[in-house]
Amino acid sequence: MIRVAARFTAAALLAGAVGASAQQRFELQPSLGARGVGLMGSANPSAVVAAEIAFAKLARDKGQWTAFRDTADRDGIMFLPQATNAQRFLKGRKDPPKAVAWQPGKVFIACDGSYAVSTGPWQRPDGATGTFITVWRQQDKGGYKWALDFGSTRPFGANVAEEGIDAKIAECPARRAPGVSPQVAGETPAQADLREWSEGAGRNKRPKPPKYEVVRIPDPAPASGAGESRDGSLHWAWTSGEKARSLTIKMRYQGKDMTIIDEHVEESS
């Protein structure tokens, strides 16, 4: 089962719980570690919460596959159970009579806001339940589209309607002292460019941000792969096959990579 089977598999939770509870109870928790300076835009967990809620509402109002198709980036992947290009899979696919329902319970976002992760419970019209995981990619003009959709029948383990949505921001990359090479400081060249651009924010004339090229997932999607945010504060890796699949996501915390999601699913025969 996946959130493809999960979310496809996941409908009535959203209507009352999100509108009356999750949105009102959403409280931004303190970031994990020092925020530092924002790079290439600031992290805004509420934007990710809004994207996930709008996604679920679209599925309820317009149809399940319509919602998945309209909110996926062009290289977004689903697990069926193998990693599959979502747009190719969804093209021309008819919506089921009733969509799965879901709502975000936790949100993790990179320091620079370029990528984020949302996870929470889903419920299928037949009563089956489980947990979904979405990796969101920030778009050039703002807003988010999803790049990866994963799910399982594992219980989410929290009552979102009662507890609200927990949101955390990754620790920003440390600044590099003048004259210190990116290798010594632990920065990649791209991270150094982002930091140097950010440090120019206080000048009279703000320099243009360094050009960033999104690393797209190939089509057909590979059985295994990995990705990371622009600043390296959030990264993930997946594997998929006929018998099993997995997703591991890590976030920068106190100078180390903390595992926030480690999902392994064995497919039933």
Helices and strands as residue ranges (DSSP letters): H 3-7, H 13-13, I 14-22, H 23-25, E 27-28, H 45-62, H 64-71, E 72-79, E 83-85, H 86-90, E 101-102, E 106-109, E 115-123, E 129-138, E 144-152, H 160-163, E 166-169, H 182-185, H 189-199, G 200-202, E 224-228, E 234-240, E 244-253, E 256-266
